[in-house]
Amino acid sequence: MPVPVPRPAGRPPAAPTGEATGATAAAADAPEAADADGGLTLLVIEDEPGGSLAGRHMTAMNGAAEGPVRIRTARNLTEAERLLTDDVQCILLDLALPPAGRTPGRPPDELATLRQVLRLAPDHAVLALTAEADAERAAEAVRVGAQDYLFRDELDGRVLNRAIRYAVERKRADFAQRQLTESRLRAQENARLERGLLPHPLLAGSGLRFAARYRPGRSRALLGGDFYDSVRTPDGTVHAMIGDVCGHGPDEAALGVELRIAWRALTLAGLCGDELLATLQQVLEHERAHDEVFATLCTVDMAPDGRTASLCLAGHPAPLLVRPRRAPVLLPQDCGGPALGLLASARWPHRQVELGPAWSLMMYTDGLIEGRVGTGARRLGQEGLIELVRRRRREGLRGEELLEATLTEVRALNGGDLTDDVAVILLDRG
């Protein structure tokens, strides 16, 4: 079978309309038939109808082959294009065949015909046939793109059969390697793109330390539906946000990026409170793929002195506040509003909270607390997170170390990777 790639536009249909003069076997066999009997279908391009290759070696090839060999012959590239269908596994090209459309006055290109065949049949194995005296041109044919070359005067059925099967397998291997390389390059490009879409907090002059961890639930993805950001506005206020688009696919990941970028732009433009969240809801409603898609959101706006903050929850878990010599506590979560995208005329109350002179604020998505604990149905939950962070803080962990240890233990309690997206950010003061 030929390498399984889509047929280029303009390629004839699978069944040929006829045979070139001198064909020595039926050419209308379907690809499935060639598979079933283990045979080969060849297209021979030579200017001698029924010539040396098709006539002298057909019987010997069938005797040496694992299955029947079907040969089509073409005297020129016009006939070859008509006979080149998906059930052809290999093309045997006589390099002595004159090229089509030669330009007068230009020096002759000894491999012009081969180049034309390679453009005509980029997905088929090609064997170049030439005289032994043309060894240099034969080697150049392989460098140009042929899978192998054969000297016409030394052919016999076994050599020809082996060379054809080798050329077909080499073409398949080349195609598989090209697909693998293209897939690897696409993966690298996607990884660079997704890394570029993750935020770089703008906190210069705030005196706060920022740490973040991000683990998408999708296999082999770098970006999920969770999103976060943090910026400092000219008045000294630090604004932090974390959110979660329902679902786990690329559409949700793209929507999360759009909401994050919109939040940053609106925040830097001076919007706040209900006006900010209502505008984000409009963005979500216009960009989401389905009306059922919604997003939860948590925003914390910290005063320039860092001691107080304004908290807003839109269907999102409350942040965890950790202060020296005190047990971790959740910020109030009984006064929030609905998730974005659920109610057209929703409102989102803001609540003032005391942070104190020194603190750590952990903001997270629900993927962190919905992992299982052991083999049962019990989930970690917010109380489990509080206890986990309390123990890690008593061990002296802060910042990046605290986040990494928290995620590692949550994953271990779950018995493996978490199925939901997870985003966690940690802001430290003092």
Buried (B, 14 or more C-beta within 10 A) or exposed (E): BBBEEEBEEEBBEEEBEEBBEBBBBEBBBEBEBBEEEEBBBBBBBBEBBBBBBBBBBBEBBBEBBEEBBBBBBBBBBEBBBBBBBBBBBBBBBBBBBEBEEEEEEEEEEBBBBBBBBBEBBEBBBBBBBBBEEBEEBBEBBBEEBBBBBBBBEEBEBBBBBEBBBBBBEEBBEBBEEEEEEEEEEEEEEBBEEBEEBBBEBBBEEBEBBBBBBBBBBBEEBBBBBBBBBBBBBEEEBBBBBBBBBBBBBBBBBBBBBBBBBBBBEBBBEEBBBBEBBBBBBEBBBEBBEEEEBBBBBBBBBBBEEBBBBBBBBBBBBBBBBBBEEEEBEBBEBEEBBBBBBBEEEBEBEBBEBEBBEBBBBBBBBBBBBBBBBEEEEEBBBBEBBBBBBBEBBEEEBBBBEBBBBBBEBBBEBBEEEBBBBBBBBBBBBB
